[in-house]
């Protein structure tokens, strides 16, 4: 190695603090990180579905889709009778709940899949045509679709009916085992969609500013990995919860 080469390396080392790494090394480490993150998310999904299927299978106390209590009124109604008026409420009834809307469930899934498809197509177009402006527009559309999915997911959560159970002249809010597990699953979906919307907004802004372009598309690929995984997980969740729910 020549003295000039040594001098060039020393100069680069002084400039970057001696921590310069090839882009391929950095990209490989980032890909490993996102796959480890997705792997952890897979474990979380498996735990949610296992809990759902287990509780449905054991149907402890017959509480999978039914329980004793009160419904049809908000908490303030029963609180007013018990604590304000000092009265008593009628005997509890066995309340049966139905399944959440399968159509609404699949609508959220379809929107998630569509948004993932847009992000994937946008990345492919960026790498092929180097057109960052087009990528920014498609990322914005994917974000908008995801926000629509967020709205419908919130509607799903609002459709889960609370049941009030009386214990020693006090009321507590309770849910059937089905509603409890669906609340956890739908809530997890909501969190993932909010993360996607945040990532989509970031892609839109960064590509519009030139931080993501035809030669710097690695971040777009990392986000696409996670986005597609969320879409796949959404299909799995809908397939399980809309076909395996009631107990005959």
C-alpha positions as CSV (number, residue, x, y, z in Angstrom):
1,X,0.0,0.0,0.0
2,X,1.4,3.4,-1.0
3,X,2.0,6.4,1.3
4,X,-0.7,8.3,-0.6
5,X,-3.3,5.6,0.0
6,X,-2.4,5.6,3.7
7,X,-2.8,9.3,3.8
8,X,-6.2,9.1,2.1
9,X,-7.4,6.5,4.6
10,X,-6.2,8.5,7.5
11,X,-7.9,11.6,6.2
12,X,-11.2,9.7,5.8
13,X,-10.8,8.2,9.2
14,X,-10.2,11.6,10.8
15,X,-13.2,13.0,9.0
16,X,-15.7,10.4,10.1
17,X,-14.2,9.5,13.5
18,X,-12.9,6.2,12.3
19,X,-16.4,4.7,12.1
20,X,-17.0,4.7,8.4
21,X,-18.8,1.6,7.1
22,X,-19.8,0.6,3.6
23,X,-23.5,1.2,2.8
24,X,-23.9,-2.5,2.2
25,X,-22.9,-3.2,5.8
26,X,-25.3,-0.6,7.2
27,X,-28.1,-1.8,5.0
28,X,-27.6,-5.4,6.1
29,X,-27.7,-4.5,9.7
30,X,-30.9,-2.4,9.3
31,X,-32.5,-5.3,7.4
32,X,-31.6,-7.7,10.2
33,X,-33.1,-5.2,12.7
34,X,-36.4,-4.9,10.9
35,X,-36.7,-8.7,10.5
36,X,-36.0,-9.2,14.2
37,X,-38.7,-6.6,14.9
38,X,-41.2,-8.4,12.6
39,X,-40.2,-11.7,14.2
40,X,-41.1,-10.3,17.6
41,X,-44.4,-9.0,16.2
42,X,-45.1,-12.4,14.9
43,X,-44.8,-13.8,18.4
44,X,-47.2,-11.2,19.7
45,X,-49.7,-12.1,17.0
46,X,-49.4,-15.8,17.8
47,X,-50.0,-15.1,21.5
48,X,-53.2,-13.1,20.7
49,X,-54.6,-15.8,18.4
50,X,-53.6,-18.5,20.9
51,X,-55.5,-16.7,23.7
52,X,-58.5,-16.2,21.4
53,X,-58.7,-19.8,20.4
54,X,-57.9,-21.1,23.9
55,X,-60.7,-19.1,25.6
56,X,-63.1,-20.1,22.9
57,X,-62.2,-23.7,23.3
58,X,-62.5,-23.9,27.1
59,X,-65.5,-21.5,27.3
60,X,-65.0,-21.1,31.0
61,X,-68.2,-20.6,32.8
62,X,-70.0,-20.3,29.5
63,X,-68.7,-16.7,29.3
64,X,-67.3,-16.9,25.8
65,X,-70.2,-14.9,24.4
66,X,-72.6,-14.6,27.4
67,X,-72.5,-13.5,31.0
68,X,-74.9,-12.3,33.8
69,X,-75.3,-8.5,34.1
70,X,-77.0,-5.5,32.7
71,X,-76.8,-3.7,29.4
72,X,-78.8,-1.3,27.3
73,X,-77.9,1.8,29.4
74,X,-74.8,3.7,30.1
75,X,-73.0,3.4,33.4
76,X,-74.5,6.8,34.6
77,X,-78.0,5.3,34.4
78,X,-77.2,2.5,36.9
79,X,-75.0,4.8,39.0
80,X,-77.9,7.2,39.4
81,X,-80.2,4.5,40.6
82,X,-77.8,3.0,43.1
83,X,-75.8,5.9,44.5
84,X,-77.9,9.0,43.8
85,X,-81.4,7.8,44.4
86,X,-80.4,5.0,46.8
87,X,-82.6,2.5,45.0
88,X,-82.1,-1.0,43.7
89,X,-81.7,-2.4,40.3
90,X,-83.5,-5.5,39.0
91,X,-82.0,-8.9,39.0
92,X,-79.3,-9.4,36.4
93,X,-80.0,-11.2,33.2
94,X,-78.0,-13.6,31.1
95,X,-76.8,-11.4,28.3
96,X,-75.7,-12.9,25.0
97,X,-73.4,-10.9,22.6
98,X,-73.0,-11.5,18.9
99,X,-69.9,-11.4,16.8
100,X,-68.4,-8.2,15.6
101,X,-69.2,-7.3,12.0
102,X,-67.3,-9.5,9.6
103,X,-67.8,-7.0,6.8
104,X,-66.2,-4.2,8.9
105,X,-63.4,-6.5,9.9
106,X,-62.6,-7.5,6.3
107,X,-63.0,-3.8,5.1
108,X,-60.1,-2.8,7.5
109,X,-58.1,-5.7,6.2
110,X,-58.7,-4.8,2.5
111,X,-57.7,-1.2,3.2
112,X,-54.5,-2.4,4.9
113,X,-53.7,-4.7,2.0
114,X,-54.4,-2.0,-0.6
115,X,-52.1,0.5,1.3
116,X,-49.3,-2.1,1.4
117,X,-49.7,-2.7,-2.3
118,X,-49.4,1.0,-3.0
119,X,-46.3,1.3,-0.9
120,X,-44.7,-1.7,-2.6
121,X,-45.6,-0.4,-6.1
122,X,-44.2,3.0,-5.1
123,X,-40.9,1.5,-4.0
124,X,-40.6,-0.5,-7.2
125,X,-41.3,2.5,-9.3
126,X,-38.8,4.6,-7.4
127,X,-36.0,2.1,-7.9
128,X,-36.9,1.6,-11.6
129,X,-37.6,5.2,-12.7
130,X,-35.8,7.2,-10.0
131,X,-38.9,9.4,-9.8
132,X,-39.0,10.6,-6.1
133,X,-42.0,12.9,-6.8
134,X,-44.2,10.1,-7.9
135,X,-43.1,8.0,-4.9
136,X,-44.0,10.9,-2.5
137,X,-47.5,11.1,-4.0
138,X,-48.1,7.3,-3.8
139,X,-46.8,7.3,-0.2
140,X,-49.3,10.1,0.6
141,X,-52.1,8.0,-0.9
142,X,-51.1,4.9,1.1
143,X,-51.1,7.1,4.3
144,X,-54.6,8.4,3.5
145,X,-55.9,4.9,2.9
146,X,-54.4,3.8,6.2
147,X,-56.0,6.7,8.1
148,X,-59.4,5.6,6.7
149,X,-58.6,2.1,8.1
150,X,-57.9,3.7,11.4
151,X,-61.3,5.3,11.5
152,X,-63.1,2.0,10.7
153,X,-61.0,0.3,13.4
154,X,-62.1,2.8,16.0
155,X,-65.7,2.1,14.9
156,X,-65.0,-1.6,15.5
157,X,-63.9,-0.9,19.0
158,X,-67.0,1.2,19.7
159,X,-69.2,-1.7,18.6
160,X,-67.9,-3.9,21.5
161,X,-70.8,-3.7,24.0
162,X,-70.0,-3.2,27.7
163,X,-71.8,-5.3,30.3
164,X,-72.3,-4.0,33.9
165,X,-72.0,-6.5,36.7
166,X,-73.3,-5.7,40.2
167,X,-71.2,-6.7,43.2
168,X,-72.2,-5.6,46.7
169,X,-74.2,-2.6,45.6
170,X,-71.5,-1.5,43.2
171,X,-71.2,-1.7,39.4
172,X,-68.2,-2.8,37.4
173,X,-67.8,-2.8,33.7
174,X,-67.2,-6.3,32.2
175,X,-66.9,-8.0,28.9
176,X,-67.4,-11.5,27.7
177,X,-64.3,-13.5,26.9
178,X,-65.0,-13.0,23.2
179,X,-65.3,-9.3,23.5
180,X,-62.2,-9.1,25.7
181,X,-60.0,-10.9,23.2
182,X,-61.4,-9.0,20.3
183,X,-60.8,-5.7,22.1
184,X,-57.1,-6.8,22.5
185,X,-56.9,-7.9,18.8
186,X,-58.6,-4.8,17.4
187,X,-56.7,-2.5,19.7
188,X,-53.4,-4.1,18.5
189,X,-54.6,-3.6,14.9
190,X,-55.3,0.1,15.7
191,X,-51.8,0.6,17.1
192,X,-50.2,-1.0,14.1
193,X,-52.2,1.2,11.7
194,X,-51.3,4.3,13.5
195,X,-47.6,3.3,13.2
196,X,-48.1,2.7,9.5
197,X,-49.7,6.2,9.1
198,X,-46.8,7.7,10.9
199,X,-44.3,5.9,8.8
200,X,-46.2,6.8,5.6
201,X,-46.2,10.4,6.6
202,X,-42.4,10.2,7.1
203,X,-41.9,8.6,3.7
204,X,-44.0,11.3,2.1
205,X,-42.1,14.2,3.7
206,X,-38.6,12.7,3.3
207,X,-39.1,11.8,-0.4
208,X,-40.5,15.3,-1.1
209,X,-37.4,16.8,0.5
210,X,-35.1,14.5,-1.5
211,X,-33.9,12.4,1.5
212,X,-35.4,9.4,-0.3
213,X,-34.8,9.2,-4.0
214,X,-33.8,6.8,-6.8
215,X,-30.3,6.2,-5.3
216,X,-31.3,6.4,-1.6
217,X,-34.3,4.0,-1.3
218,X,-33.1,1.8,1.5
219,X,-35.4,3.3,4.1
220,X,-38.4,2.9,1.8
221,X,-37.6,-0.8,1.5
222,X,-37.4,-1.3,5.3
223,X,-40.8,0.4,5.8
224,X,-42.2,-1.8,3.0
225,X,-41.1,-4.9,4.8
226,X,-43.1,-3.9,7.9
227,X,-46.1,-2.6,6.0
228,X,-46.5,-5.8,4.1
229,X,-46.2,-7.9,7.3
230,X,-49.0,-5.8,8.9
231,X,-51.1,-6.5,5.8
232,X,-50.4,-10.3,6.0
233,X,-51.1,-10.3,9.7
234,X,-54.4,-8.5,9.1
235,X,-55.5,-11.2,6.6
236,X,-54.6,-13.9,9.2
237,X,-56.6,-12.2,11.9
238,X,-59.7,-11.7,9.8
239,X,-59.6,-15.2,8.5
240,X,-59.4,-16.6,12.1
241,X,-61.8,-14.3,13.9
242,X,-64.5,-14.3,11.2
243,X,-64.6,-18.1,10.7
244,X,-63.9,-19.4,14.2
245,X,-66.0,-17.4,16.7
246,X,-69.3,-18.9,17.9
247,X,-69.7,-22.1,19.8
248,X,-72.5,-24.4,18.6
